[in-house]
């Protein structure tokens, strides 16, 4: 399956990284739980890459956080094993 890894930019700042199998326009129109509607309406959705590897979403989330962007992403991204992170 091909995944579209994308970013949302607002005022030339990356604010969110995600993936979808739909068109980017459909994905943006669906809305986001943690992004205020006014910011979402003013943001641009930009394709980063198309891939079979869903974990590339996680790669880009980490990349943009390291670069200092304050992302709205709550999760660490697809392919992240929470069980390994939350060991007792």
Backbone atoms as SQL, in Angstrom:
CREATE TABLE atoms (id INTEGER PRIMARY KEY, chain TEXT, resi INTEGER, resn TEXT, atom TEXT, x REAL, y REAL, z REAL);
INSERT INTO atoms VALUES
  (1, 'A', 1, 'UNK', 'N', 0.845, -1.183, 0.000),
  (2, 'A', 1, 'UNK', 'CA', 0.000, 0.000, 0.000),
  (3, 'A', 1, 'UNK', 'C', 0.884, 1.238, 0.000),
  (4, 'A', 2, 'UNK', 'N', 0.512, 2.219, -0.780),
  (5, 'A', 2, 'UNK', 'CA', 1.245, 3.488, -0.827),
  (6, 'A', 2, 'UNK', 'C', 0.665, 4.466, 0.179),
  (7, 'A', 3, 'UNK', 'N', 1.547, 5.035, 0.976),
  (8, 'A', 3, 'UNK', 'CA', 1.169, 6.057, 1.945),
  (9, 'A', 3, 'UNK', 'C', 1.725, 7.391, 1.492),
  (10, 'A', 4, 'UNK', 'N', 0.962, 8.435, 1.696),
  (11, 'A', 4, 'UNK', 'CA', 1.441, 9.787, 1.446),
  (12, 'A', 4, 'UNK', 'C', 1.841, 10.367, 2.795),
  (13, 'A', 5, 'UNK', 'N', 3.114, 10.631, 2.954),
  (14, 'A', 5, 'UNK', 'CA', 3.610, 11.296, 4.158),
  (15, 'A', 5, 'UNK', 'C', 3.582, 12.793, 3.847),
  (16, 'A', 6, 'UNK', 'N', 2.961, 13.549, 4.743),
  (17, 'A', 6, 'UNK', 'CA', 2.766, 14.970, 4.468),
  (18, 'A', 6, 'UNK', 'C', 3.036, 15.803, 5.711),
  (19, 'A', 7, 'UNK', 'N', 3.141, 17.103, 5.477),
  (20, 'A', 7, 'UNK', 'CA', 3.273, 18.050, 6.585),
  (21, 'A', 7, 'UNK', 'C', 2.268, 19.167, 6.393),
  (22, 'A', 8, 'UNK', 'N', 1.873, 19.751, 7.505),
  (23, 'A', 8, 'UNK', 'CA', 1.074, 20.969, 7.486),
  (24, 'A', 8, 'UNK', 'C', 2.002, 22.109, 7.872),
  (25, 'A', 9, 'UNK', 'N', 1.953, 23.187, 7.109),
  (26, 'A', 9, 'UNK', 'CA', 2.747, 24.372, 7.410),
  (27, 'A', 9, 'UNK', 'C', 1.818, 25.554, 7.655),
  (28, 'A', 10, 'UNK', 'N', 2.160, 26.318, 8.675),
  (29, 'A', 10, 'UNK', 'CA', 1.423, 27.526, 9.034),
  (30, 'A', 10, 'UNK', 'C', 2.455, 28.621, 9.265),
  (31, 'A', 11, 'UNK', 'N', 2.330, 29.721, 8.554),
  (32, 'A', 11, 'UNK', 'CA', 3.314, 30.815, 8.644),
  (33, 'A', 11, 'UNK', 'C', 4.736, 30.308, 8.429),
  (34, 'A', 12, 'UNK', 'N', 4.921, 29.460, 7.433),
  (35, 'A', 12, 'UNK', 'CA', 6.227, 28.889, 7.067),
  (36, 'A', 12, 'UNK', 'C', 6.855, 28.041, 8.162),
  (37, 'A', 13, 'UNK', 'N', 6.041, 27.559, 9.083),
  (38, 'A', 13, 'UNK', 'CA', 6.500, 26.666, 10.146),
  (39, 'A', 13, 'UNK', 'C', 5.785, 25.326, 10.007),
  (40, 'A', 14, 'UNK', 'N', 6.516, 24.237, 10.157),
  (41, 'A', 14, 'UNK', 'CA', 5.894, 22.914, 10.150),
  (42, 'A', 14, 'UNK', 'C', 5.144, 22.754, 11.467),
  (43, 'A', 15, 'UNK', 'N', 3.846, 22.413, 11.390),
  (44, 'A', 15, 'UNK', 'CA', 3.051, 22.274, 12.614),
  (45, 'A', 15, 'UNK', 'C', 2.527, 20.854, 12.827),
  (46, 'A', 16, 'UNK', 'N', 2.602, 20.012, 11.780),
  (47, 'A', 16, 'UNK', 'CA', 2.060, 18.658, 11.909),
  (48, 'A', 16, 'UNK', 'C', 2.630, 17.790, 10.801),
  (49, 'A', 17, 'UNK', 'N', 2.880, 16.522, 11.120),
  (50, 'A', 17, 'UNK', 'CA', 3.291, 15.524, 10.136),
  (51, 'A', 17, 'UNK', 'C', 2.318, 14.367, 10.242),
  (52, 'A', 18, 'UNK', 'N', 1.890, 13.849, 9.103),
  (53, 'A', 18, 'UNK', 'CA', 0.955, 12.739, 9.111),
  (54, 'A', 18, 'UNK', 'C', 1.096, 11.877, 7.882),
  (55, 'A', 19, 'UNK', 'N', 0.220, 10.873, 7.808),
  (56, 'A', 19, 'UNK', 'CA', 0.168, 10.034, 6.615),
  (57, 'A', 19, 'UNK', 'C', -1.290, 9.796, 6.253),
  (58, 'A', 20, 'UNK', 'N', -1.507, 9.495, 4.983),
  (59, 'A', 20, 'UNK', 'CA', -2.840, 9.181, 4.495),
  (60, 'A', 20, 'UNK', 'C', -2.733, 8.330, 3.246),
  (61, 'A', 21, 'UNK', 'N', -3.802, 7.629, 2.934),
  (62, 'A', 21, 'UNK', 'CA', -3.899, 6.916, 1.661),
  (63, 'A', 21, 'UNK', 'C', -4.876, 7.659, 0.747),
  (64, 'A', 22, 'UNK', 'N', -5.529, 8.671, 1.282),
  (65, 'A', 22, 'UNK', 'CA', -6.465, 9.492, 0.500),
  (66, 'A', 22, 'UNK', 'C', -5.712, 10.632, -0.175),
  (67, 'A', 23, 'UNK', 'N', -6.439, 11.493, -0.853),
  (68, 'A', 23, 'UNK', 'CA', -5.796, 12.680, -1.400),
  (69, 'A', 23, 'UNK', 'C', -5.489, 13.628, -0.235),
  (70, 'A', 24, 'UNK', 'N', -4.520, 14.486, -0.428),
  (71, 'A', 24, 'UNK', 'CA', -4.167, 15.434, 0.629),
  (72, 'A', 24, 'UNK', 'C', -5.308, 16.400, 0.909),
  (73, 'A', 25, 'UNK', 'N', -6.015, 16.786, -0.129),
  (74, 'A', 25, 'UNK', 'CA', -7.156, 17.688, 0.045),
  (75, 'A', 25, 'UNK', 'C', -8.230, 17.036, 0.919),
  (76, 'A', 26, 'UNK', 'N', -8.518, 15.756, 0.665),
  (77, 'A', 26, 'UNK', 'CA', -9.502, 15.041, 1.486),
  (78, 'A', 26, 'UNK', 'C', -9.032, 14.938, 2.931),
  (79, 'A', 27, 'UNK', 'N', -7.754, 14.655, 3.121),
  (80, 'A', 27, 'UNK', 'CA', -7.220, 14.503, 4.476),
  (81, 'A', 27, 'UNK', 'C', -7.348, 15.801, 5.256),
  (82, 'A', 28, 'UNK', 'N', -6.990, 16.908, 4.652),
  (83, 'A', 28, 'UNK', 'CA', -7.065, 18.195, 5.350),
  (84, 'A', 28, 'UNK', 'C', -8.516, 18.564, 5.662),
  (85, 'A', 29, 'UNK', 'N', -9.400, 18.295, 4.725),
  (86, 'A', 29, 'UNK', 'CA', -10.809, 18.612, 4.909),
  (87, 'A', 29, 'UNK', 'C', -11.423, 17.822, 6.065),
  (88, 'A', 30, 'UNK', 'N', -10.883, 16.645, 6.360),
  (89, 'A', 30, 'UNK', 'CA', -11.395, 15.795, 7.434),
  (90, 'A', 30, 'UNK', 'C', -11.177, 16.411, 8.816),
  (91, 'A', 31, 'UNK', 'N', -10.217, 17.318, 8.954),
  (92, 'A', 31, 'UNK', 'CA', -9.966, 17.990, 10.226),
  (93, 'A', 31, 'UNK', 'C', -8.969, 17.261, 11.107),
  (94, 'A', 32, 'UNK', 'N', -8.574, 17.936, 12.162),
  (95, 'A', 32, 'UNK', 'CA', -7.582, 17.408, 13.101),
  (96, 'A', 32, 'UNK', 'C', -8.041, 17.745, 14.502),
  (97, 'A', 33, 'UNK', 'N', -7.966, 16.786, 15.376),
  (98, 'A', 33, 'UNK', 'CA', -8.477, 16.934, 16.738),
  (99, 'A', 33, 'UNK', 'C', -7.757, 18.020, 17.542),
  (100, 'A', 34, 'UNK', 'N', -6.445, 18.128, 17.387),
  (101, 'A', 34, 'UNK', 'CA', -5.656, 19.015, 18.248),
  (102, 'A', 34, 'UNK', 'C', -5.204, 20.313, 17.582),
  (103, 'A', 35, 'UNK', 'N', -5.623, 20.535, 16.335),
  (104, 'A', 35, 'UNK', 'CA', -5.223, 21.762, 15.651),
  (105, 'A', 35, 'UNK', 'C', -6.429, 22.695, 15.577),
  (106, 'A', 36, 'UNK', 'N', -6.304, 23.904, 16.109),
  (107, 'A', 36, 'UNK', 'CA', -7.421, 24.850, 16.048),
  (108, 'A', 36, 'UNK', 'C', -7.866, 25.095, 14.601),
  (109, 'A', 37, 'UNK', 'N', -9.158, 25.196, 14.403),
  (110, 'A', 37, 'UNK', 'CA', -9.737, 25.320, 13.058),
  (111, 'A', 37, 'UNK', 'C', -9.171, 26.513, 12.297),
  (112, 'A', 38, 'UNK', 'N', -8.978, 27.660, 12.949),
  (113, 'A', 38, 'UNK', 'CA', -8.462, 28.833, 12.238),
  (114, 'A', 38, 'UNK', 'C', -7.037, 28.600, 11.733),
  (115, 'A', 39, 'UNK', 'N', -6.226, 27.930, 12.526),
  (116, 'A', 39, 'UNK', 'CA', -4.863, 27.610, 12.100),
  (117, 'A', 39, 'UNK', 'C', -4.903, 26.594, 10.963),
  (118, 'A', 40, 'UNK', 'N', -5.741, 25.594, 11.091),
  (119, 'A', 40, 'UNK', 'CA', -5.863, 24.581, 10.033),
  (120, 'A', 40, 'UNK', 'C', -6.293, 25.224, 8.718),
  (121, 'A', 41, 'UNK', 'N', -7.267, 26.109, 8.773),
  (122, 'A', 41, 'UNK', 'CA', -7.761, 26.760, 7.554),
  (123, 'A', 41, 'UNK', 'C', -6.683, 27.570, 6.854),
  (124, 'A', 42, 'UNK', 'N', -5.758, 28.127, 7.609),
  (125, 'A', 42, 'UNK', 'CA', -4.692, 28.950, 7.040),
  (126, 'A', 42, 'UNK', 'C', -3.426, 28.156, 6.717),
  (127, 'A', 43, 'UNK', 'N', -3.417, 26.878, 7.025),
  (128, 'A', 43, 'UNK', 'CA', -2.217, 26.070, 6.797),
  (129, 'A', 43, 'UNK', 'C', -2.222, 25.459, 5.396),
  (130, 'A', 44, 'UNK', 'N', -1.046, 25.086, 4.950),
  (131, 'A', 44, 'UNK', 'CA', -0.865, 24.409, 3.667),
  (132, 'A', 44, 'UNK', 'C', -0.495, 22.966, 3.929),
  (133, 'A', 45, 'UNK', 'N', -1.058, 22.049, 3.155),
  (134, 'A', 45, 'UNK', 'CA', -0.706, 20.637, 3.267),
  (135, 'A', 45, 'UNK', 'C', 0.236, 20.314, 2.111),
  (136, 'A', 46, 'UNK', 'N', 1.381, 19.734, 2.452),
  (137, 'A', 46, 'UNK', 'CA', 2.453, 19.539, 1.475),
  (138, 'A', 46, 'UNK', 'C', 2.929, 18.086, 1.529),
  (139, 'A', 47, 'UNK', 'N', 2.963, 17.448, 0.375),
  (140, 'A', 47, 'UNK', 'CA', 3.458, 16.075, 0.278),
  (141, 'A', 47, 'UNK', 'C', 4.958, 16.050, 0.530),
  (142, 'A', 48, 'UNK', 'N', 5.399, 15.174, 1.434),
  (143, 'A', 48, 'UNK', 'CA', 6.826, 14.974, 1.671),
  (144, 'A', 48, 'UNK', 'C', 7.326, 13.827, 0.801),
  (145, 'A', 49, 'UNK', 'N', 6.611, 12.689, 0.869),
  (146, 'A', 49, 'UNK', 'CA', 6.988, 11.544, 0.046),
  (147, 'A', 49, 'UNK', 'C', 5.850, 10.535, -0.018),
  (148, 'A', 50, 'UNK', 'N', 5.887, 9.688, -1.040),
  (149, 'A', 50, 'UNK', 'CA', 4.996, 8.536, -1.141),
  (150, 'A', 50, 'UNK', 'C', 5.847, 7.305, -0.914),
  (151, 'A', 51, 'UNK', 'N', 5.352, 6.374, -0.089),
  (152, 'A', 51, 'UNK', 'CA', 6.165, 5.240, 0.320),
  (153, 'A', 51, 'UNK', 'C', 5.301, 4.052, 0.725),
  (154, 'A', 52, 'UNK', 'N', 5.896, 2.885, 0.740),
  (155, 'A', 52, 'UNK', 'CA', 5.247, 1.692, 1.293),
  (156, 'A', 52, 'UNK', 'C', 5.540, 1.564, 2.779),
  (157, 'A', 53, 'UNK', 'N', 6.486, 2.347, 3.279),
  (158, 'A', 53, 'UNK', 'CA', 6.966, 2.253, 4.663),
  (159, 'A', 53, 'UNK', 'C', 6.272, 3.298, 5.533),
  (160, 'A', 54, 'UNK', 'N', 5.239, 2.855, 6.249),
  (161, 'A', 54, 'UNK', 'CA', 4.442, 3.771, 7.071),
  (162, 'A', 54, 'UNK', 'C', 5.267, 4.409, 8.202),
  (163, 'A', 55, 'UNK', 'N', 6.356, 3.766, 8.608),
  (164, 'A', 55, 'UNK', 'CA', 7.172, 4.312, 9.693),
  (165, 'A', 55, 'UNK', 'C', 7.921, 5.586, 9.283),
  (166, 'A', 56, 'UNK', 'N', 7.878, 5.944, 8.003),
  (167, 'A', 56, 'UNK', 'CA', 8.503, 7.196, 7.573),
  (168, 'A', 56, 'UNK', 'C', 7.819, 8.401, 8.216),
  (169, 'A', 57, 'UNK', 'N', 6.538, 8.247, 8.596),
  (170, 'A', 57, 'UNK', 'CA', 5.866, 9.319, 9.323),
  (171, 'A', 57, 'UNK', 'C', 6.630, 9.620, 10.608),
  (172, 'A', 58, 'UNK', 'N', 6.976, 8.584, 11.345),
  (173, 'A', 58, 'UNK', 'CA', 7.709, 8.748, 12.598),
  (174, 'A', 58, 'UNK', 'C', 9.058, 9.419, 12.347),
  (175, 'A', 59, 'UNK', 'N', 9.744, 9.003, 11.277),
  (176, 'A', 59, 'UNK', 'CA', 11.033, 9.602, 10.929),
  (177, 'A', 59, 'UNK', 'C', 10.898, 11.122, 10.792),
  (178, 'A', 60, 'UNK', 'N', 9.876, 11.570, 10.061),
  (179, 'A', 60, 'UNK', 'CA', 9.715, 13.011, 9.833),
  (180, 'A', 60, 'UNK', 'C', 9.255, 13.756, 11.083),
  (181, 'A', 61, 'UNK', 'N', 8.449, 13.124, 11.913),
  (182, 'A', 61, 'UNK', 'CA', 8.072, 13.750, 13.183),
  (183, 'A', 61, 'UNK', 'C', 9.326, 14.009, 14.007),
  (184, 'A', 62, 'UNK', 'N', 10.177, 12.996, 14.134),
  (185, 'A', 62, 'UNK', 'CA', 11.424, 13.157, 14.890),
  (186, 'A', 62, 'UNK', 'C', 12.322, 14.199, 14.246),
  (187, 'A', 63, 'UNK', 'N', 12.449, 14.168, 12.930),
  (188, 'A', 63, 'UNK', 'CA', 13.301, 15.115, 12.194),
  (189, 'A', 63, 'UNK', 'C', 12.879, 16.558, 12.469),
  (190, 'A', 64, 'UNK', 'N', 11.588, 16.837, 12.326),
  (191, 'A', 64, 'UNK', 'CA', 11.135, 18.221, 12.522),
  (192, 'A', 64, 'UNK', 'C', 11.196, 18.637, 13.980),
  (193, 'A', 65, 'UNK', 'N', 10.997, 17.730, 14.913),
  (194, 'A', 65, 'UNK', 'CA', 11.162, 18.093, 16.334),
  (195, 'A', 65, 'UNK', 'C', 12.621, 18.406, 16.641),
  (196, 'A', 66, 'UNK', 'N', 13.536, 17.617, 16.112),
  (197, 'A', 66, 'UNK', 'CA', 14.969, 17.885, 16.308),
  (198, 'A', 66, 'UNK', 'C', 15.332, 19.247, 15.729),
  (199, 'A', 67, 'UNK', 'N', 14.705, 19.603, 14.605),
  (200, 'A', 67, 'UNK', 'CA', 14.966, 20.908, 13.983),
  (201, 'A', 67, 'UNK', 'C', 14.315, 22.060, 14.751),
  (202, 'A', 68, 'UNK', 'N', 13.550, 21.734, 15.792),
  (203, 'A', 68, 'UNK', 'CA', 13.001, 22.774, 16.657),
  (204, 'A', 68, 'UNK', 'C', 11.558, 23.162, 16.405),
  (205, 'A', 69, 'UNK', 'N', 10.871, 22.439, 15.532),
  (206, 'A', 69, 'UNK', 'CA', 9.464, 22.756, 15.276),
  (207, 'A', 69, 'UNK', 'C', 8.593, 22.222, 16.405),
  (208, 'A', 70, 'UNK', 'N', 7.623, 23.013, 16.805),
  (209, 'A', 70, 'UNK', 'CA', 6.683, 22.652, 17.859),
  (210, 'A', 70, 'UNK', 'C', 5.447, 22.036, 17.200),
  (211, 'A', 71, 'UNK', 'N', 5.468, 20.727, 17.013),
  (212, 'A', 71, 'UNK', 'CA', 4.402, 20.037, 16.286),
  (213, 'A', 71, 'UNK', 'C', 3.185, 19.786, 17.160),
  (214, 'A', 72, 'UNK', 'N', 2.029, 19.752, 16.521),
  (215, 'A', 72, 'UNK', 'CA', 0.780, 19.385, 17.189),
  (216, 'A', 72, 'UNK', 'C', 0.650, 17.866, 17.348),
  (217, 'A', 73, 'UNK', 'N', 1.544, 17.101, 16.757),
  (218, 'A', 73, 'UNK', 'CA', 1.466, 15.650, 16.865),
  (219, 'A', 73, 'UNK', 'C', 1.507, 15.220, 18.323),
  (220, 'A', 74, 'UNK', 'N', 0.563, 14.365, 18.713),
  (221, 'A', 74, 'UNK', 'CA', 0.516, 13.815, 20.061),
  (222, 'A', 74, 'UNK', 'C', 1.291, 12.497, 20.106),
  (223, 'A', 75, 'UNK', 'N', 1.066, 11.660, 19.109),
  (224, 'A', 75, 'UNK', 'CA', 1.743, 10.360, 19.010),
  (225, 'A', 75, 'UNK', 'C', 3.112, 10.540, 18.379),
  (226, 'A', 76, 'UNK', 'N', 3.969, 9.559, 18.553),
  (227, 'A', 76, 'UNK', 'CA', 5.308, 9.598, 17.974),
  (228, 'A', 76, 'UNK', 'C', 5.314, 9.198, 16.507),
  (229, 'A', 77, 'UNK', 'N', 4.200, 8.654, 15.998),
  (230, 'A', 77, 'UNK', 'CA', 4.102, 8.312, 14.583),
  (231, 'A', 77, 'UNK', 'C', 3.920, 6.835, 14.355),
  (232, 'A', 78, 'UNK', 'N', 3.517, 6.501, 13.158),
  (233, 'A', 78, 'UNK', 'CA', 3.271, 5.112, 12.787),
  (234, 'A', 78, 'UNK', 'C', 4.547, 4.290, 12.890),
  (235, 'A', 79, 'UNK', 'N', 4.391, 3.057, 13.310),
  (236, 'A', 79, 'UNK', 'CA', 5.533, 2.168, 13.444),
  (237, 'A', 79, 'UNK', 'C', 6.220, 2.262, 14.794),
  (238, 'A', 80, 'UNK', 'N', 5.750, 3.156, 15.654),
  (239, 'A', 80, 'UNK', 'CA', 6.331, 3.321, 16.991),
  (240, 'A', 80, 'UNK', 'C', 5.732, 2.285, 17.920),
  (241, 'A', 81, 'UNK', 'N', 6.568, 1.528, 18.591),
  (242, 'A', 81, 'UNK', 'CA', 6.106, 0.456, 19.473),
  (243, 'A', 81, 'UNK', 'C', 5.980, 0.984, 20.893),
  (244, 'A', 82, 'UNK', 'N', 4.753, 1.329, 21.298),
  (245, 'A', 82, 'UNK', 'CA', 4.511, 1.883, 22.619),
  (246, 'A', 82, 'UNK', 'C', 4.890, 0.892, 23.720),
  (247, 'A', 83, 'UNK', 'N', 4.729, -0.393, 23.468),
  (248, 'A', 83, 'UNK', 'CA', 5.054, -1.409, 24.481),
  (249, 'A', 83, 'UNK', 'C', 6.532, -1.350, 24.863),
  (250, 'A', 84, 'UNK', 'N', 7.388, -1.068, 23.894),
  (251, 'A', 84, 'UNK', 'CA', 8.814, -0.969, 24.190),
  (252, 'A', 84, 'UNK', 'C', 9.132, 0.290, 24.990),
  (253, 'A', 85, 'UNK', 'N', 8.372, 1.358, 24.747),
  (254, 'A', 85, 'UNK', 'CA', 8.616, 2.622, 25.411),
  (255, 'A', 85, 'UNK', 'C', 8.091, 2.640, 26.840),
  (256, 'A', 86, 'UNK', 'N', 6.978, 1.986, 27.086),
  (257, 'A', 86, 'UNK', 'CA', 6.327, 2.060, 28.375),
  (258, 'A', 86, 'UNK', 'C', 6.568, 0.819, 29.238),
  (259, 'A', 87, 'UNK', 'N', 7.739, 0.240, 29.180),
  (260, 'A', 87, 'UNK', 'CA', 8.050, -0.904, 30.037),
  (261, 'A', 87, 'UNK', 'C', 8.103, -0.490, 31.487),
  (262, 'A', 88, 'UNK', 'N', 7.718, -1.395, 32.374),
  (263, 'A', 88, 'UNK', 'CA', 7.771, -1.119, 33.824),
  (264, 'A', 88, 'UNK', 'C', 9.204, -1.142, 34.323);
